[in-house]
Amino acid sequence: MAVAKQTSFLCNGYELAGFLKSHVPEAETEALDATVLANTYKSFEPGFKTGKLIAEGLFSADTVTDDDIDDVFKVAFDAGTNNVVTASLGVVVVGEPAIMLTGPQIKYEIPIVNGQLIMCNAEFQATDGIGFGYWLENSTLVAGSHNGTTVDNAVATANGGVLHVHLVNAAISPASDVDVKVQHSPNGSAWADLAGAAVNNPSATHASGSATVAPGTTVDRYTRTVSVVTGGNTSLVSAAFVRR
């Protein structure tokens, strides 16, 4: 039995778990009606996959920092671009489940009820479905080159995947470049870069990125991240990967 506590909710490089009351991922597959006259029962074929994620939190905003929940959600909504959202089911542990969504924020609500706490609700629409992956890094302090912890997936897969990366860069003398990539291995000792699984982040204090490994690409049994920080101070790096 699992209990939701001490979870993580990363949105575009910002940790919002300290504001949220809940987050609900909804993954769906279309059911296409394939019933013909000869059928006795309705028949369906699977269609496109889609998904969305709804987050509800306690409203908070200020003019000093940019990391309160309203700061992050209103910027994401106004930008109208794809966001990188990665959440955990509990305490983040490398190799444990990660919920992953890349897509636009399509709704932002701030319901005002007299005498009640002010809440805010954000809804994100997935552009490539909800990913049920696993964590590769958990706020790892990186300076120079760093090899992440090895994750054993038990078997290789053959349909690519998606990488999410979030980082918090030093506010003073930030790194000029932070590169994060995934390596894979059939045996846990001989490593090779996984083609397409790399995010090259800018030097913003909070940054994120996603990368797609092409469908049909083999991902070996073992995976890990390799992070390289250049030109400045260290960075906190979080990363997750989902196999397709």
C-alpha positions in Angstrom: 0.0 0.0 0.0 1.4 3.4 -1.0 0.7 6.7 0.7 1.2 10.0 -1.0 3.5 12.2 1.0 6.8 14.0 0.4 6.1 13.9 -3.3 7.9 16.1 -5.9 6.2 18.2 -8.7 8.7 19.8 -11.0 7.5 22.3 -13.6 10.0 24.0 -15.9 12.7 23.6 -13.3 10.7 24.8 -10.3 9.7 22.5 -7.4 6.1 23.2 -6.6 5.3 20.4 -4.1 5.5 22.9 -1.2 2.3 24.6 -2.6 0.3 21.7 -4.1 -2.5 19.8 -2.4 -2.9 17.3 -5.3 -1.9 16.4 -8.9 -3.9 14.1 -11.1 -2.5 12.6 -14.3 -5.1 11.3 -16.7 -3.8 9.0 -19.5 -6.3 8.0 -22.2 -6.4 5.9 -25.3 -9.2 6.5 -27.9 -11.6 3.6 -28.4 -12.6 3.6 -32.1 -15.9 1.9 -32.9 -15.1 -1.0 -35.2 -18.5 -2.7 -34.9 -19.9 -4.3 -38.0 -23.3 -5.8 -38.9 -22.1 -9.4 -38.1 -21.1 -8.5 -34.6 -23.1 -9.6 -31.6 -21.3 -7.2 -29.3 -19.7 -3.8 -29.8 -16.1 -4.0 -31.1 -13.4 -1.4 -30.6 -9.9 -0.7 -31.8 -7.4 1.4 -29.9 -6.7 4.9 -31.4 -4.5 7.7 -30.4 -3.1 8.1 -26.9 -3.5 11.3 -25.1 -3.5 12.7 -21.5 -3.6 15.6 -19.2 -2.5 16.6 -15.7 -4.5 18.7 -13.3 -2.7 20.3 -10.3 -4.4 22.0 -7.4 -2.5 24.1 -4.9 -2.5 26.9 -2.3 -2.2 30.3 -4.1 1.0 32.2 -3.4 2.7 35.0 -5.2 5.2 37.8 -4.5 7.3 40.3 -6.4 10.7 39.3 -4.9 11.2 35.8 -6.3 9.9 33.9 -9.4 9.3 30.5 -7.8 5.9 30.8 -6.1 3.1 28.7 -7.6 1.4 31.7 -9.2 4.7 32.9 -10.7 5.3 29.6 -12.4 1.7 28.8 -13.5 0.8 32.2 -14.9 4.1 32.4 -16.8 3.5 28.9 -18.2 -0.1 29.8 -19.3 0.9 33.2 -20.8 3.8 31.7 -22.7 1.5 29.3 -24.6 4.4 26.9 -25.2 5.2 23.4 -24.2 6.1 22.8 -20.5 8.1 20.0 -18.9 6.2 18.5 -15.9 7.7 15.6 -13.9 6.2 14.3 -10.7 6.8 11.5 -8.2 4.5 9.3 -6.3 6.4 9.8 -3.0 10.0 10.5 -2.0 12.1 10.8 -5.2 14.4 7.8 -5.5 16.5 6.9 -8.5 14.8 4.0 -10.3 11.4 4.7 -8.8 8.3 5.8 -10.8 8.1 9.2 -12.4 5.0 10.8 -14.1 6.0 12.7 -17.1 4.1 15.2 -19.3 5.3 17.6 -22.0 2.7 20.1 -23.3 0.9 23.4 -23.0 -0.9 24.7 -19.9 -4.4 25.1 -21.2 -6.2 26.3 -18.1 -5.4 28.4 -15.0 -8.1 29.0 -12.3 -8.0 31.0 -9.1 -11.4 30.3 -7.5 -12.3 32.9 -4.8 -14.6 31.6 -2.0 -15.5 34.0 0.9 -13.8 32.9 4.1 -11.8 30.1 2.5 -8.2 29.6 1.5 -7.4 30.9 -2.0 -6.6 28.0 -4.2 -5.3 27.8 -7.8 -5.7 25.0 -10.4 -3.6 24.4 -13.5 -4.3 22.0 -16.3 -1.7 20.7 -18.7 -2.4 18.9 -22.0 0.1 16.3 -23.1 1.4 16.5 -26.7 2.8 12.9 -26.6 0.7 11.3 -23.9 1.4 10.7 -20.2 4.7 9.0 -19.6 5.1 6.5 -16.7 8.8 6.4 -16.4 11.5 6.3 -13.7 13.8 8.8 -12.0 17.5 8.9 -13.1 18.6 11.9 -11.0 17.2 13.6 -7.8 18.4 17.1 -7.3 22.0 16.0 -7.7 24.6 18.6 -7.0 26.7 18.5 -10.2 30.1 20.2 -10.8 32.2 19.3 -13.8 31.3 15.8 -15.1 29.0 13.5 -13.2 27.8 9.9 -13.9 24.4 9.2 -12.4 23.3 6.0 -10.6 22.7 3.0 -12.8 19.0 1.9 -13.2 18.3 -1.7 -14.1 15.1 -2.1 -16.2 15.5 -5.9 -16.3 15.2 -6.1 -20.1 15.9 -4.0 -23.1 13.1 -2.2 -25.0 12.8 -1.4 -28.7 10.7 1.7 -29.2 12.7 4.7 -28.0 11.6 7.0 -25.1 11.5 10.5 -23.6 14.0 12.3 -21.3 13.0 15.1 -18.9 15.6 17.3 -17.2 15.1 20.0 -14.6 17.9 22.1 -13.1 18.5 24.9 -10.6 21.5 26.9 -11.5 23.6 29.0 -9.2 22.2 32.5 -8.9 25.7 34.0 -8.5 28.2 33.1 -11.3 25.8 30.5 -12.9 27.2 27.8 -15.2 27.3 28.9 -18.8 26.3 25.5 -20.0 24.7 22.3 -18.5 24.5 19.2 -20.6 22.6 16.1 -19.5 22.4 13.0 -21.6 21.3 9.3 -21.1 23.7 6.4 -21.6 22.6 2.8 -21.9 24.3 -0.5 -21.5 23.5 -4.2 -22.1 25.5 -5.3 -19.0 25.9 -2.3 -16.7 29.6 -1.8 -17.5 30.0 -0.9 -21.2 28.2 2.4 -21.8 27.2 4.2 -25.0 25.2 7.5 -25.5 21.6 6.9 -26.3 20.9 8.7 -29.6 18.5 11.6 -29.1 18.4 11.4 -25.3 20.2 14.7 -24.5 19.2 18.1 -23.2 21.5 21.1 -23.4 20.2 23.7 -21.0 20.8 27.4 -21.0 22.2 29.3 -18.0 18.9 30.5 -16.5 18.6 30.0 -12.7 15.7 27.6 -13.3 15.6 25.6 -16.5 14.2 22.4 -18.0 14.1 20.5 -21.2 12.8 17.3 -22.9 14.2 15.1 -25.6 12.7 12.3 -27.6 14.4 9.1 -28.6 13.0 8.0 -32.0 10.5 5.2 -32.1 12.1 1.9 -33.1 15.3 2.7 -31.2 16.6 0.0 -28.9 17.2 1.1 -25.3 19.4 -1.4 -23.5 18.7 -2.9 -20.1 20.7 -0.4 -18.0 20.5 3.4 -18.1 22.2 6.3 -16.4 22.6 10.0 -16.8 25.8 11.9 -17.6 25.8 15.6 -16.6 28.5 18.1 -17.5 28.6 21.6 -16.0 30.9 24.2 -17.5 31.7 27.8 -16.9 30.5 28.6 -13.4 29.2 27.1 -10.2 27.4 23.8 -9.6 23.8 23.0 -10.5 21.1 20.8 -9.0 20.0 18.3 -11.7 16.9 16.2 -11.7 16.1 13.8 -14.6 13.6 11.1 -15.5 13.2 8.8 -18.5 10.3 6.8 -19.9 10.7 3.9 -22.3 8.1 3.6 -25.1 
